[in-house]
Amino acid sequence: MSELRPGLATGADGLVRCAWCGTDPAYTAYHDTEWGLPVSDDRALFEKLCLEGFQSGLSWLTILRKRDNFRTAFADFEPATVATFGPPDVERLLADVGIVRHRGKIEATINNAIRYAELVADRGSLAEFGWSFEPVGRPATIDHAALSTMATTAESTAMSKELRRRGWAFVGPTTCYSFMQAMGIVNDHLEGCFARAEVERARSSHRARPGR
């Protein structure tokens, strides 16, 4: 058997995956069925951008294990509802042991829900805004070496700058790039990962839809 490329691992089921998901069943399922598949639903996009902000300084697995609690605490991340949260909700959330209790991140999520309505009024949807930052050029091969140079990109920096200009918080370039990876704006499954081809087919179908 040939040696796997760096950044890849073979699971107990025999499938070759990006090694970052390890062997945790929840993390593996997230890698296999969510990460990188294109998303155009604004509620899902808003949720992921908020959770990426909560992840700052933590591992994604920590957030993934708390995701259901976050959804309950933040009204399923419906922006119009979260935008109505006030000081009592902030205190409620700070007392919720099922989520990450960080005042700045909680208040940023509420602020971003308010800013979301302004962005949609201007750009039509968060999806239209997000996908407008899809890179035109990418490395010919997405391998471990290439990916190690892309914690941020020109596009994620531009997205971050524009969101911050619009008053959003906890949306730095690294957070924005993680968001782009997760929601299929880029395909960063490594060459050799079984999911890469499926994600690329889904992205091609997404681009071919009317209005794209």
VOLO-221235 format. One record per residue (C-alpha): x, y, z; residue number from 0; residue in one letter. Coordinates in nm, 3 decimals. Each point is the difference from the previous one (the first is absolute). Layout:
N
R       px       py       pz    i  aa
R        X        Y        Z  NUM   A
...
***
This chain:
212
R       px       py       pz    i  aa
R    0.000    0.000    0.000    0   M
R    0.136    0.342   -0.093    1   S
R    0.068    0.248    0.280    2   E
R   -0.270    0.260    0.054    3   L
R    0.073    0.361   -0.077    4   R
R    0.051    0.232    0.300    5   P
R   -0.328    0.120    0.150    6   G
R   -0.193   -0.316   -0.087    7   L
R   -0.097   -0.301    0.213    8   A
R   -0.181   -0.326   -0.059    9   T
R   -0.302   -0.058    0.223   10   G
R   -0.117   -0.324    0.153   11   A
R   -0.247   -0.023   -0.290   12   D
R    0.286    0.004   -0.249   13   G
R   -0.077    0.346   -0.137   14   L
R    0.279    0.252   -0.043   15   V
R   -0.090    0.334    0.158   16   R
R    0.152    0.332    0.096   17   C
R    0.187   -0.088    0.319   18   A
R   -0.133    0.299    0.197   19   W
R   -0.328   -0.179    0.078   20   C
R    0.182   -0.278    0.185   21   G
R   -0.211   -0.293    0.116   22   T
R   -0.272    0.176    0.204   23   D
R   -0.332   -0.115   -0.153   24   P
R   -0.158    0.346    0.014   25   A
R    0.303    0.161   -0.159   26   Y
R    0.025   -0.269   -0.267   27   T
R   -0.370    0.037   -0.086   28   A
R    0.042    0.377   -0.023   29   Y
R    0.293   -0.045   -0.239   30   H
R   -0.185   -0.257   -0.211   31   D
R   -0.343    0.160   -0.025   32   T
R    0.031    0.374    0.061   33   E
R    0.344    0.157   -0.030   34   W
R    0.054    0.156   -0.342   35   G
R   -0.342   -0.074   -0.146   36   L
R   -0.142    0.322   -0.149   37   P
R   -0.265    0.181    0.202   38   V
R   -0.231    0.278   -0.117   39   S
R   -0.250    0.006    0.289   40   D
R    0.043    0.324    0.191   41   D
R   -0.097   -0.139    0.339   42   R
R    0.261   -0.276   -0.029   43   A
R    0.259    0.249   -0.121   44   L
R   -0.072    0.238    0.286   45   F
R    0.022   -0.285    0.251   46   E
R    0.335   -0.116   -0.133   47   K
R    0.149    0.348   -0.007   48   L
R   -0.109    0.053    0.360   49   C
R    0.137   -0.337    0.111   50   L
R    0.328    0.067   -0.175   51   E
R    0.021    0.315    0.212   52   G
R   -0.065   -0.203    0.314   53   F
R    0.272   -0.243   -0.106   54   Q
R    0.268    0.270    0.010   55   S
R    0.267   -0.129    0.238   56   G
R   -0.166   -0.342    0.028   57   L
R   -0.024   -0.318   -0.208   58   S
R   -0.288   -0.053   -0.243   59   W
R   -0.073   -0.333    0.171   60   L
R   -0.077    0.191    0.321   61   T
R   -0.256    0.208   -0.188   62   I
R   -0.138   -0.298   -0.190   63   L
R   -0.072   -0.184    0.325   64   R
R   -0.189    0.305    0.127   65   K
R   -0.176    0.084   -0.328   66   R
R   -0.344   -0.127    0.103   67   D
R    0.025    0.200    0.322   68   N
R    0.097    0.310   -0.198   69   F
R   -0.299   -0.048   -0.230   70   R
R   -0.236   -0.022    0.296   71   T
R    0.156    0.298    0.176   72   A
R    0.001    0.221   -0.312   73   F
R   -0.348   -0.081   -0.137   74   A
R    0.144   -0.223   -0.275   75   D
R    0.203    0.301   -0.116   76   F
R   -0.297    0.165   -0.168   77   E
R    0.151    0.345   -0.056   78   P
R   -0.326    0.192    0.045   79   A
R   -0.054   -0.163    0.341   80   T
R    0.358    0.033    0.121   81   V
R   -0.008    0.368   -0.099   82   A
R   -0.268    0.056    0.267   83   T
R    0.214   -0.139    0.284   84   F
R    0.071    0.251    0.274   85   G
R    0.198    0.019    0.326   86   P
R   -0.212   -0.267    0.176   87   P
R    0.080   -0.242   -0.284   88   D
R    0.369    0.077    0.032   89   V
R   -0.014   -0.087    0.370   90   E
R   -0.201   -0.315   -0.078   91   R
R    0.262   -0.109   -0.252   92   L
R    0.288    0.076    0.234   93   L
R   -0.160   -0.240    0.250   94   A
R   -0.049   -0.277   -0.259   95   D
R    0.264   -0.268    0.065   96   V
R   -0.089   -0.172   -0.328   97   G
R    0.162    0.271   -0.215   98   I
R    0.321    0.202   -0.001   99   V
R   -0.065    0.269    0.261  100   R
R    0.195    0.292   -0.141  101   H
R   -0.170    0.338    0.031  102   R
R    0.177    0.152   -0.298  103   G
R   -0.095   -0.286   -0.231  104   K
R   -0.359   -0.008    0.124  105   I
R   -0.043    0.373   -0.049  106   E
R    0.168   -0.025   -0.342  107   A
R   -0.253   -0.263   -0.109  108   T
R   -0.289    0.229    0.095  109   I
R    0.166    0.294   -0.170  110   N
R    0.065   -0.205   -0.313  111   N
R   -0.367   -0.102   -0.017  112   A
R   -0.089    0.370   -0.012  113   I
R    0.266    0.066   -0.261  114   R
R   -0.127   -0.301   -0.198  115   Y
R   -0.327    0.176   -0.081  116   A
R    0.192    0.301   -0.128  117   E
R    0.223   -0.220   -0.218  118   L
R   -0.299   -0.183   -0.148  119   V
R   -0.173    0.328   -0.079  120   A
R    0.310    0.107   -0.191  121   D
R    0.128   -0.326   -0.154  122   R
R   -0.313   -0.217   -0.023  123   G
R    0.122   -0.283    0.223  124   S
R    0.293   -0.115    0.209  125   L
R    0.048   -0.274   -0.259  126   A
R    0.042    0.251   -0.283  127   E
R    0.244    0.194    0.212  128   F
R    0.202   -0.303    0.106  129   G
R    0.023   -0.164   -0.341  130   W
R    0.115    0.327   -0.155  131   S
R    0.335   -0.070    0.169  132   F
R    0.049   -0.338   -0.169  133   E
R    0.361    0.001   -0.124  134   P
R    0.061    0.017   -0.373  135   V
R    0.338   -0.177    0.017  136   G
R    0.107   -0.282    0.229  137   R
R    0.314   -0.216    0.034  138   P
R    0.003   -0.275   -0.263  139   A
R    0.023   -0.261    0.277  140   T
R   -0.160    0.036    0.342  141   I
R    0.238   -0.200    0.215  142   D
R    0.128    0.041    0.353  143   H
R    0.281    0.232   -0.109  144   A
R   -0.233    0.228   -0.197  145   A
R   -0.260    0.009    0.275  146   L
R    0.257    0.093    0.263  147   S
R    0.049    0.332   -0.180  148   T
R   -0.371    0.088   -0.002  149   M
R   -0.110    0.066    0.358  150   A
R   -0.104    0.330   -0.152  151   T
R   -0.027    0.104   -0.364  152   T
R   -0.049    0.323   -0.190  153   A
R   -0.368   -0.089   -0.033  154   E
R   -0.054   -0.079    0.368  155   S
R    0.179    0.320    0.092  156   T
R   -0.223    0.196   -0.237  157   A
R   -0.312   -0.168    0.143  158   M
R    0.113    0.080    0.353  159   S
R    0.074    0.360   -0.089  160   K
R   -0.341    0.048   -0.160  161   E
R   -0.189   -0.163    0.287  162   L
R    0.187    0.213    0.252  163   R
R   -0.075    0.310   -0.206  164   R
R   -0.366   -0.096    0.031  165   R
R    0.031   -0.028    0.379  166   G
R    0.037   -0.377    0.044  167   W
R    0.221   -0.136    0.279  168   A
R    0.211   -0.314    0.052  169   F
R    0.040   -0.036   -0.375  170   V
R    0.376    0.013   -0.047  171   G
R    0.172   -0.134   -0.314  172   P
R    0.068   -0.343    0.155  173   T
R   -0.361   -0.033    0.116  174   T
R   -0.121    0.101   -0.346  175   C
R    0.226   -0.254   -0.169  176   Y
R   -0.123   -0.278    0.229  177   S
R   -0.354    0.107   -0.091  178   F
R    0.086   -0.015   -0.371  179   M
R    0.146   -0.350    0.042  180   Q
R   -0.293   -0.133    0.198  181   A
R   -0.273    0.138   -0.226  182   M
R    0.151   -0.108   -0.332  183   G
R    0.113    0.337   -0.128  184   I
R    0.333   -0.179   -0.035  185   V
R    0.071   -0.374   -0.009  186   N
R    0.284   -0.075    0.240  187   D
R   -0.042   -0.374    0.027  188   H
R    0.350   -0.118   -0.083  189   L
R    0.090   -0.182   -0.319  190   E
R   -0.049   -0.366    0.088  191   G
R   -0.286    0.057    0.245  192   C
R   -0.302   -0.201   -0.112  193   F
R   -0.231    0.300    0.053  194   A
R    0.186    0.242   -0.226  195   R
R   -0.155   -0.112   -0.330  196   A
R   -0.353   -0.007    0.146  197   E
R    0.040    0.352    0.137  198   V
R    0.132    0.126   -0.333  199   E
R   -0.298   -0.152   -0.184  200   R
R   -0.236    0.170    0.247  201   A
R    0.179    0.331   -0.049  202   R
R   -0.028   -0.033   -0.377  203   S
R   -0.374   -0.065    0.031  204   S
R   -0.034    0.299    0.231  205   H
R    0.169    0.229   -0.252  206   R
R   -0.225   -0.127   -0.277  207   A
R   -0.322    0.092    0.179  208   R
R   -0.203    0.292   -0.135  209   P
R    0.108    0.325    0.157  210   G
R    0.354   -0.115    0.060  211   R
***
